[in-house]
Amino acid sequence: MPAPGGALESALAMPEKDANRSDLPFVGRVLIVVAVGALVAAVWLLSDVILLLFGSILLAVTLRALAAPLITYLKIGDRWAVAIVGLLLLAALSAFAVMFGPDLWHQVQVLTDRLSQAMKMMGDRFQIGSITDLLKGGNPTRSLGAIVASVFAWSSTLLGGMADLVLVLFGGLYLAIDPGLYRAGLIKLVPPSVQPNIEAALDDAGEALRRWLGAQMTAMVLVGTLTGTGFWLVGLPSPVALGVIMGLAEFIPFVGPIVAAIAALLLAAAQDWNAMLWALGVIIVVQQLESNVIMPLVVGSTVAIAPAVALFAIVSMGVLFGPLGLLFGFPLAIVFDIAVRRLYVLDTLGERVDIMGHPAKRT
């Protein structure tokens, strides 16, 4: 027969055990919240690295797209095909640098000087002090220190940019050589029940990026050529350099062409108002051709992102993550759009949705 004290102790211990069990779900939820917060903080701290990784993915998509004919028709292995394409691109860039590099560099230098003069002229016209005047206005030692600090800041930025470029190049090469390895590893991170959905989303995003990159590269070449030719016909200085800048700016839709156009118009305004009007006419005509002829013919309905959504996505990425966010804002919007359409609208809500111009099927 148990002692009376033992029964009393058992009765008192049972509520304590029940309390401990009831605390387990709460502790689990707290741990989940902490883990999600830590993940968000890690993503924020590593945002530059993640964006560079995305740049490597874009390069890998480009290399794989260029190597596809060699793989399909010539039956060359993936690694050799990517290596051949990389060497051909390197040879083409080297030949371009040798043939047009000196003249282009000279025009860029002339363009930089003229833009500086144009900015000074506009500053004088609107009674805005120049940078030189601001430097002269303070303590000479303080101004000298600001100049030295600026030199070091630009040097570190240049070196950092070169290091980022090397990282993107090597990362893109590794991803292009064996994309299946990294794809399989990424898919294994999610539960088996949703792996087919993730695979379909990756396929759609990769195809959309491939088509957009092809269309964008074509648009960059055509816009740069047409703009440079138009500026040469209207007598604008450094037309080749301006054409190259306008072409490169096309990689950042909406925002890039506006910034490049402002630089061209500022340069034209330094000559006279007629030159500015002619330059504005060239820009408007080329942009209309790009929007209504070039892009619809090349890309069609592949990237069905509303212009306002794309614009605010680019600006938001630029505000959040700086130049890298601005540079990769639109292709990131493409990936996000595909993910929302495939994983949420189609698979979660069960609604009909078009992906790359065609009705998507559930996996």
Secondary structure as GFF3:
##gff-version 3
##sequence-region A 1 363
A	DSSP	alpha_helix	4	45	.	.	.	ID=ss1
A	DSSP	alpha_helix	47	73	.	.	.	ID=ss2
A	DSSP	alpha_helix	78	125	.	.	.	ID=ss3
A	DSSP	alpha_helix	131	136	.	.	.	ID=ss4
A	DSSP	alpha_helix	140	177	.	.	.	ID=ss5
A	DSSP	alpha_helix	179	187	.	.	.	ID=ss6
A	DSSP	three_ten_helix	192	194	.	.	.	ID=ss7
A	DSSP	alpha_helix	195	233	.	.	.	ID=ss8
A	DSSP	alpha_helix	239	249	.	.	.	ID=ss9
A	DSSP	alpha_helix	255	269	.	.	.	ID=ss10
A	DSSP	alpha_helix	273	289	.	.	.	ID=ss11
A	DSSP	pi_helix	290	294	.	.	.	ID=ss12
A	DSSP	alpha_helix	295	299	.	.	.	ID=ss13
A	DSSP	alpha_helix	307	327	.	.	.	ID=ss14
A	DSSP	alpha_helix	329	339	.	.	.	ID=ss15
A	DSSP	pi_helix	340	346	.	.	.	ID=ss16
A	DSSP	beta_strand	354	355	.	.	.	ID=ss17
A	DSSP	beta_strand	358	359	.	.	.	ID=ss18
###
